[in-house]
Amino acid sequence: MAEGTIKRLTDKGFGFIDTGTNQDIFFHSSNVEGVGYDELREGQQVSYTEGRGPKGPRAENVTPI
């Protein structure tokens, strides 16, 4: 699993993870595991699996570290 830092969270139920490269990766609240979306915070370390969504890459199985 890859690791990154939550860069931005929205009130619409999605966010972006800083992967450490020039590309951030999108994630949806339905892909968060172990905690609720509302428990996540910007700057928090997470692990995830890179998947494919309708608009490009997305993070799946997002879990706080």
Residue, then its C-alpha position, 0 to 999 in steps of 0.5 A: m500500500a502507498e502512503g501519503t498525507i491528506k492535503r485537502l478535505t471538502d464538505k462535499g465528501f471527498g478530498f485529495i492526498d499528497t502522494g509526495t510526487n507532483q500529482d495529488i490523488f483524489f479520494h471519496s468518503s466511501n473509500v475511507e476505512g476504519v474511521g468515518y470521513d468526519e474523523l480525518r484531518e488535513g495533514q494526517q498520514v494515511s495509507y491507500t491503494e491506487g485505483r482507477g475512477p471515471k476521471g482518472p486515478r483515485a485512492e481506495n482503502v484509505t486508512p489512517i496510519 
